[in-house]
Amino acid sequence: MTADADTSRISPTAHYTGYVWWRNGLSYDALRTPLGRALYAALAPANAVYRRVARRADLEQLLLARHRIIDHRLAAAIEAGRVRQVVEIAGGLSARGVRMAARYRDRGLVYVEGDLPDMAEAKRARLARAGLLADNHRVVPLNALVDDGDHSLRTVAGRLLDPTAGTAIVTEGLTAYFAPDVLAGMWQRIAACLSAFPAGLYLADIILGSDAGPARRAFGRALGWFARGDVYLHFSGPDECIQRLRACGFATAELLHPADFASAGVPEPDRGHIVRVIEATT
């Protein structure tokens, strides 16, 4: 792991996204923070200007589109019997783990959330105080940018997962924060981990460089300032992204577009965004 491959700078965005999920009925009071509320208020004018000037979906709508589509595809895999355990990497203050663990408890679903130690401990404490941490839902330290050690994906999966059960790994909101070589390394670790299970599914979001015009690139720079680091728009198009995923070890890969997901509960304004959802298998 290089010195600049640091996931800690993403943490402020967890407060903002956590507030977005709560505001839109996708979360719980325990995962709403004063910092999230303040950041939401601070960014509201920029979101409004972007909607008015660019006439396109704003940051909040991007977040909702990707979140709902990942929920939809993960639920479909669980209900089809392909997935019985999930690892979500750097979920921040998302309530997906709480919701999925409760919804599919009778199916025997195990949900593991992994984040950097301070974030994992803070979230685990919040959930425990609110009575939201079930025995089929774990929140543990995990760093997807390292190959070995107690907090590596390989070690956490080996310790907590059933090797005979279909497994999904979810990353939401990570791809744009990593340089191409760092992103490829993470994808390789995820593909290698999933290959050890009878069925492996990877769900993530991505914004392609080919989809970003001047207004969207300017908005991306503003997001980078907010996240305290660079924001990367990867790949010249869907084919290049799919080829890279396959080169990293996935057997199949496709990019899903919000416009195709009216049935997933993605409202019409949110479906107009450029975010794509990766669905890859091993």
C-alpha positions as CSV (number, residue, x, y, z in Angstrom):
1,M,0.0,0.0,0.0
2,T,1.4,3.4,-1.0
3,A,1.6,6.3,1.3
4,D,-1.2,8.2,-0.6
5,A,-3.5,5.2,-0.7
6,D,-5.3,6.3,2.5
7,T,-8.9,5.6,3.1
8,S,-9.1,7.8,6.2
9,R,-9.8,11.0,4.2
10,I,-13.1,9.5,3.0
11,S,-14.5,9.6,6.6
12,P,-16.1,13.1,6.4
13,T,-18.2,12.0,3.4
14,A,-19.6,9.2,5.6
15,H,-21.3,11.8,7.7
16,Y,-22.8,13.5,4.7
17,T,-24.0,10.3,3.0
18,G,-25.3,9.0,6.3
19,Y,-27.5,12.1,6.6
20,V,-28.7,11.7,3.0
21,W,-29.8,8.1,3.7
22,W,-31.6,9.2,6.9
23,R,-33.3,12.2,5.2
24,N,-34.7,9.9,2.5
25,G,-36.0,7.1,4.8
26,L,-33.1,4.7,4.2
27,S,-31.5,4.9,7.7
28,Y,-32.1,5.3,11.4
29,D,-31.6,8.1,13.9
30,A,-28.6,6.3,15.4
31,L,-26.7,6.8,12.1
32,R,-27.5,10.5,11.7
33,T,-24.8,12.9,13.0
34,P,-24.7,16.7,13.7
35,L,-21.7,16.9,11.3
36,G,-23.7,15.1,8.6
37,R,-26.5,17.7,9.1
38,A,-24.1,20.6,8.9
39,L,-22.4,19.2,5.8
40,Y,-25.8,18.6,4.1
41,A,-26.8,22.2,4.8
42,A,-23.4,23.5,3.6
43,L,-23.7,21.6,0.3
44,A,-27.4,22.3,-0.4
45,P,-26.7,25.6,-2.2
46,A,-24.1,24.0,-4.5
47,N,-26.5,21.2,-5.3
48,A,-29.2,23.7,-6.1
49,V,-26.9,25.7,-8.4
50,Y,-25.7,22.5,-10.1
51,R,-29.3,21.4,-10.8
52,R,-30.2,24.8,-12.2
53,V,-27.1,25.4,-14.3
54,A,-26.4,21.9,-15.5
55,R,-30.1,20.8,-15.6
56,R,-29.0,17.4,-14.3
57,A,-29.3,15.3,-11.2
58,D,-27.2,16.6,-8.3
59,L,-25.0,14.9,-5.7
60,E,-27.9,13.8,-3.5
61,Q,-29.7,12.2,-6.4
62,L,-26.5,10.4,-7.5
63,L,-26.1,9.0,-4.0
64,L,-29.7,7.8,-3.9
65,A,-29.5,6.2,-7.4
66,R,-26.5,4.1,-6.6
67,H,-27.7,3.2,-3.1
68,R,-31.1,2.0,-4.3
69,I,-29.7,0.0,-7.2
70,I,-27.1,-1.7,-5.1
71,D,-29.9,-2.6,-2.6
72,H,-32.0,-3.9,-5.4
73,R,-29.4,-6.1,-7.0
74,L,-28.1,-7.4,-3.6
75,A,-31.7,-8.3,-2.5
76,A,-32.3,-10.1,-5.8
77,A,-29.2,-12.3,-5.4
78,I,-30.1,-13.1,-1.8
79,E,-33.7,-14.0,-2.7
80,A,-32.4,-16.2,-5.6
81,G,-30.3,-18.2,-3.2
82,R,-27.0,-17.2,-4.7
83,V,-25.8,-15.1,-1.7
84,R,-26.0,-16.1,2.0
85,Q,-23.3,-13.7,3.3
86,V,-22.2,-10.2,2.5
87,V,-19.1,-8.2,3.2
88,E,-19.5,-4.4,2.8
89,I,-16.3,-2.5,2.7
90,A,-16.1,1.1,4.0
91,G,-19.9,1.4,4.4
92,G,-19.5,4.4,6.7
93,L,-22.8,5.3,8.2
94,S,-25.0,3.4,5.7
95,A,-27.8,1.4,7.2
96,R,-27.7,-1.3,4.5
97,G,-26.2,-3.8,6.9
98,V,-28.9,-3.3,9.5
99,R,-31.7,-3.4,6.9
100,M,-30.4,-6.5,5.1
101,A,-29.5,-8.4,8.2
102,A,-33.1,-7.9,9.6
103,R,-34.9,-8.5,6.3
104,Y,-33.1,-11.7,5.5
105,R,-32.4,-13.1,8.9
106,D,-34.8,-16.0,8.3
107,R,-32.8,-16.9,5.2
108,G,-29.7,-17.2,7.4
109,L,-28.0,-14.1,5.9
110,V,-24.7,-13.0,7.6
111,Y,-23.7,-9.4,7.0
112,V,-20.2,-8.2,7.8
113,E,-19.3,-4.5,7.6
114,G,-15.7,-3.6,7.5
115,D,-14.2,-0.2,7.9
116,L,-11.0,1.4,9.3
117,P,-10.7,0.7,13.1
118,D,-12.0,4.1,14.4
119,M,-14.9,4.2,12.0
120,A,-15.8,0.5,12.7
121,E,-15.7,1.1,16.5
122,A,-17.8,4.3,16.3
123,K,-20.5,2.6,14.1
124,R,-20.6,-0.6,16.2
125,A,-21.1,1.5,19.4
126,R,-23.9,3.6,17.8
127,L,-25.7,0.5,16.6
128,A,-25.3,-1.3,19.9
129,R,-26.7,1.7,21.9
130,A,-29.7,1.8,19.6
131,G,-30.3,-2.0,19.8
132,L,-29.7,-2.3,16.0
133,L,-26.8,-4.7,16.1
134,A,-28.1,-8.3,15.6
135,D,-26.1,-11.5,16.0
136,N,-26.0,-12.0,12.2
137,H,-24.5,-8.5,11.7
138,R,-20.9,-7.7,12.5
139,V,-19.0,-4.5,12.2
140,V,-15.2,-5.1,12.2
141,P,-12.0,-3.4,11.3
142,L,-11.0,-4.0,7.6
143,N,-8.7,-2.3,5.1
144,A,-9.3,-3.3,1.5
145,L,-6.0,-1.7,0.4
146,V,-3.7,-4.2,2.2
147,D,-2.8,-7.7,1.1
148,D,-2.1,-9.2,4.5
149,G,-2.6,-8.7,8.2
150,D,-5.4,-8.9,10.7
151,H,-7.5,-6.3,8.9
152,S,-7.0,-7.5,5.4
153,L,-10.0,-8.7,3.4
154,R,-8.5,-12.2,3.1
155,T,-8.0,-12.5,6.8
156,V,-11.4,-11.1,7.8
157,A,-13.2,-13.3,5.3
158,G,-11.3,-16.4,6.4
159,R,-12.2,-15.7,10.0
160,L,-15.9,-14.7,9.7
161,L,-17.3,-16.3,6.6
162,D,-18.6,-19.8,5.7
163,P,-16.5,-21.2,2.8
164,T,-19.5,-23.1,1.5
165,A,-21.9,-20.2,1.1
166,G,-22.4,-17.8,-1.8
167,T,-20.8,-14.4,-1.0
168,A,-21.2,-10.8,-2.1
169,I,-18.8,-8.0,-1.6
170,V,-20.1,-4.4,-1.8
171,T,-18.2,-1.2,-2.1
172,E,-20.2,2.0,-2.4
173,G,-18.6,5.4,-2.9
174,L,-15.0,4.2,-3.1
175,T,-13.9,3.9,-6.7
176,A,-13.7,7.7,-7.4
177,Y,-11.2,8.2,-4.5
178,F,-8.6,5.8,-5.7
179,A,-5.9,6.2,-8.4
180,P,-6.2,3.6,-11.2
181,D,-3.4,1.3,-9.8
182,V,-4.9,1.4,-6.3
183,L,-8.4,0.7,-7.6
184,A,-7.1,-2.3,-9.7
185,G,-5.3,-3.7,-6.6
186,M,-8.5,-3.5,-4.6
187,W,-10.4,-5.2,-7.4
188,Q,-7.8,-8.0,-7.6
189,R,-8.1,-8.6,-3.8
190,I,-11.9,-8.7,-4.0
191,A,-11.9,-11.1,-7.0
192,A,-9.4,-13.4,-5.3
193,C,-11.5,-13.4,-2.1
194,L,-14.7,-14.2,-3.9
195,S,-13.1,-16.9,-6.0
196,A,-12.8,-19.0,-2.8
197,F,-16.6,-19.3,-2.5
198,P,-19.0,-21.3,-4.6
199,A,-20.6,-18.1,-5.9
200,G,-19.2,-14.6,-5.8
201,L,-20.8,-11.3,-6.5
202,Y,-19.3,-7.8,-6.5
203,L,-21.5,-4.7,-6.5
204,A,-20.0,-1.2,-6.6
205,D,-20.7,2.2,-8.2
206,I,-18.5,4.1,-10.7
207,I,-18.6,7.3,-12.8
208,L,-16.9,6.8,-16.1
209,G,-14.6,9.5,-17.4
210,S,-16.3,9.3,-20.8
211,D,-19.6,10.3,-19.2
212,A,-18.4,13.5,-17.5
213,G,-18.7,16.8,-19.3
214,P,-17.3,20.1,-18.2
215,A,-20.0,20.8,-15.6
216,R,-19.7,17.4,-14.1
217,R,-15.9,17.6,-14.0
218,A,-16.2,20.9,-12.1
219,F,-18.6,19.3,-9.7
220,G,-16.2,16.4,-9.3
221,R,-13.4,18.9,-8.4
222,A,-15.7,20.4,-5.8
223,L,-16.4,16.9,-4.4
224,G,-12.6,16.3,-4.2
225,W,-12.2,19.5,-2.1
226,F,-15.0,18.3,0.2
227,A,-13.4,14.8,0.5
228,R,-9.9,16.3,1.0
229,G,-8.3,14.6,-1.9
230,D,-8.4,13.9,-5.6
231,V,-11.5,12.5,-7.3
232,Y,-10.8,10.1,-10.3
233,L,-13.1,9.6,-13.2
234,H,-12.0,6.2,-14.6
235,F,-12.1,4.7,-18.0
236,S,-12.9,5.9,-21.5
237,G,-16.1,3.9,-21.7
238,P,-18.0,0.8,-20.4
239,D,-15.9,-1.6,-22.5
240,E,-12.7,-0.5,-20.9
241,C,-14.1,-0.8,-17.4
242,I,-15.4,-4.3,-18.1
243,Q,-12.1,-5.4,-19.6
244,R,-10.3,-4.1,-16.5
245,L,-12.6,-5.9,-14.1
246,R,-12.1,-9.2,-16.1
247,A,-8.3,-8.6,-16.0
248,C,-8.5,-8.2,-12.3
249,G,-10.0,-11.7,-12.0
250,F,-13.8,-11.5,-12.4
251,A,-15.4,-14.0,-14.8
252,T,-18.2,-11.7,-15.8
253,A,-18.9,-8.0,-15.4
254,E,-21.5,-5.5,-16.6
255,L,-22.4,-1.9,-15.9
256,L,-26.0,-1.1,-14.9
257,H,-27.5,2.4,-15.5
258,P,-30.0,4.1,-13.3
259,A,-32.4,4.7,-16.2
260,D,-33.1,1.0,-16.3
261,F,-34.2,0.8,-12.7
262,A,-37.6,2.4,-12.3
263,S,-38.9,-0.9,-10.8
264,A,-36.1,-0.7,-8.2
265,G,-37.7,2.3,-6.6
266,V,-35.3,4.8,-8.1
267,P,-37.3,8.0,-8.6
268,E,-37.3,9.6,-12.1
269,P,-35.0,12.6,-11.2
270,D,-32.4,10.2,-9.7
271,R,-32.4,7.9,-12.8
272,G,-31.0,10.7,-15.0
273,H,-27.5,10.6,-13.3
274,I,-24.3,9.3,-14.9
275,V,-23.4,7.0,-12.0
276,R,-23.2,3.3,-13.1
277,V,-23.4,0.2,-10.9
278,I,-20.9,-2.6,-11.4
279,E,-22.2,-6.1,-11.1
280,A,-19.4,-8.6,-11.5
281,T,-19.1,-12.3,-10.7
282,T,-16.3,-14.8,-10.1
